[in-house]
């Protein structure tokens, strides 16, 4: 609604899958909006490819972060919180950071940027506790393998940090990546060495989009599912993005609260 002076811009990479957009992105936006009722919640995507695809195919128009902030400036917002839904502080998060920096010139009375899921040391413990909600009870011959996106950016190290915290919690869980390290092929020898027979594949991504549908669970020969089956493992699938996990939704809410800087009860929210 034009005229509200405080806003929260929720920024994700985006997805072209409408059902996933609703279950994994809109669900988080809704929880943020319900929690911070004194703020108007807006949406932006960092992926130009996704923005272009849904614009041409579905006639749905979604702003990138800079476009969204420019609109909020023109509409008279005074205070803006920008909360990314990205998992790591990588290239996509840097796009958000760069957009925010462009508006730290008096465009708003206040503009602040939240952190992604994995950032501060304490974030990793929260991330693992949230994962426990969806990790099934496992015996010594069962393992959950999470598919992270991965990157050539130095923030790929976040996955290694996450793995170390998972190990501290004593969980039968490995994290591998599509475009970083470790890849699936890097962990298969360790899976065999541990005598693992059955693997549940889960996405460690906000949405269960293209990577999950095709690279993880697809029917092509080099999908993770088929690579593991060929290697002799029984494979189960969990096709839900982190945005569907209520504890991950709460992580994003907490990150917004952290940068607003006041306890919710003091703000009457």
N, C-alpha and C positions, 0 to 999 in steps of 0.2 A: 504494500500500500504506500503510495507516494505521500510523503508528509511525516512518516516516522523518521526520527533522527538518528537512531542506532540500528546498525545492521550487522549481520554475520554472513559473510560470503564463504560458502562451502565449496571447496575446489577439489575436484578429482581428475584423474586422467580421462575418465569417461568410458562409455561403452555404447556400441551400436545395437546391442541386444536389449529390446524394450523390457522384457520380463525381468532380466537381470538388473537393469537400471532401476526398476521399481523395488525389487527385493533387497538390493545391496547399497544403492545410493540414496534413493528416496527414503528408505527406512532410517538411515542415519540422519538425513536432513530433518525428517519428521521429529526424531527424538531430540535433536538440538533445538528445533523450534518450540517443542512442547516444554523443554526445560528452561529456555531463556525467552519467556513470553514477551519481554519488553524489547525484543530485537526482531527486526524483519530478516528472514533468512532468504538469501539469494543463492543461485547456482552458477558455477563456471566449470569448464573443462580445460585441461591443458593440451589435450591432443587435437591438433588441427585436423588430422585425418578423420577422427571420429566426428568432430563438429561438421566437417564438410559432408561426410557420408550421410548422417541423419538429416542434414539440411536438404540434400538433393533427393534422398529416398523417401523421407517421411515428412518433409516440410516442417521439421522441428528446428527452431533456431536457438542455439545455446551459445552464450558468450565465452570468450576466453577470459582469463583473469583481468587483463588490462581493459577490455571492453566493459566488463561488468563493473569495475571500479569507476570508470568514466561515467557510466550511467548513474551510479550511486552519487557521484559528485554533483552531476547536473540536477539530480532530484533532491539535493539538499541534505544528504546524510552528513552528520557531524562526527559520529564515532563509528568506526568500522573494525570489526574483528574478521580476519581472514584465516579460516581454518582449513588446512589441507587434509584430504583423506588418503594421501599417499602413505606407503608403508615405510620407506626409507628416505633420507634426505639426499636424494640423487638428482639427476638431470631434471626430472619433472618438478620436483620441489623447488629447484633453483629457478625455474620459470616463474613460479608463484612469487618467490622472494624478489626477483627482479621487477615484477609488476608492482609489488608493494612499494619497493624503493622509489619508483617513479611518482608515487603519490605522497611521498613524505616531504612535500614542498609547500605545505599549507593548504593542500586540497581538502583535507579533513582536519578537524580539531584534534582527532586522535585516530591513528590507524596502527593496528598491531597484528603480528603474524604468529599463528600457532605452530606447533611442531608436529611432525608426522608421528606415526605409531612408534617407530624405533628411533629414539634420539638421545634422551638422557639415560643414565645408567638405570634409574628406577623404572624406566619404560619397559625394559626387557622382562623384569619380573611380572609387571602387569600384563604384558603380552602373553607370557607363558601361562599365567593363572587363567586368563581368558580362553586360551586354547584347551585347557583341561575340560571345559564344558563340552567340547565336541570330540575329544579323543576317547575312543572306546576303551574298555578294560582289555588289556593285552597280556598274553602269556609270553614266555621267553622265545617263542618261535614266531611271534607276530610283531609287526613294525608298522608305524605310520610314517609315510614319506610325504613331506610337504613340498609342493612346487612353488618356489618363489620366482619372481620375474628375473632378477639378476641384472647386472649392468657392468660395463667397463669402467664406470665411475668408481672412485675410491670408496664410496658408501656401500659397495658390495660387501665390505667387511662386516656390515651389520648382520648379515646372515650367519657368519662365523660366531659373532658375539651371541646371537640368539641360540645357536646350537650349543654353545657352552652353558647357557642358563638352562636349556632343556636337559642337558646332561646332569647338572647340579640337582635338578628336580627328579632325577632318576627315571625319566620317561623314555620309552622305546620309540623314539622319534628322530628321524633324520630330516634335514632341510637341504634340498638341492635346488638348482636354478635352471631356467631356460637359457638365459643369456649371460651368465656369469660363472662363478666358481663357488661350490662344486657343481658340476653337471651330474646328471643321473649316472653316467658311466663311471664317474669317480667314486660313487658310493656302493655300486653293485658288489665289488670284491669284499667290502666290509660286511654287507648284508649276508653274503654267503659264508664268510668267516664266522659270523655269529650264529649260523644255523637257522636263519630266518626262512620260514616256509610261506607265510602269508603276509601280504602287504596291503595296507589301505592307503590309496592315494588321495591327498587332499590339497586344494589350492591354498597357498599362503599369499593370497591376493585379495584386494577389496571385492572384486567381482569375479564370478565364474563365467568369464567371457571367452573370447576366441582362443587364448592359450589353453584354457581348461578344456573347452569343448573339442578342440582339435589336437593340440600338442600333448595334452595329458590323457584324454579319454577317447581320442579319435580312433578310427579304424585303419588309418594308414600305418604302414610297417614301422615307421620310426616314432610313433606315439609312445609315451611313457608306458602306457598300459601294455602295448604289444611288445615293447622291448623287455619288460619284466616277465611277461608270460613266456616269451622265447627263452629267457634266461632260467626258466624253471620255477618261477614263483606263482602262487595263487594270488590274484589281484582283485581287490574290492575297490569301489569308487565312492567318493564323497564329493558331490558336485555342488557345493555351496560356498560362495565367497565369504570373506570375513565380515562383510557388511550385513550378513544375515545373523551373525552371532551377537546376541544382545550384550554380551560382555565387551565385545569390541566396539559396539555402538557407545557403550558407557565410557570407553577409553577416549573417544573423540569428544564426548561431552565434558569429560574431565579436563582435556587439553584446552577446550574453550574456557572453562571456568578458571583454569590456571592463568590465562592471559588477561581475562577480565579483572582478576585480582581480588575479588571479594567472595566470601562464602555465599552459596546460593540463598541460604536462609536470610542473610542480611540484605539481599536485594529483593526479597519477597518473591523469589521465583520458584 
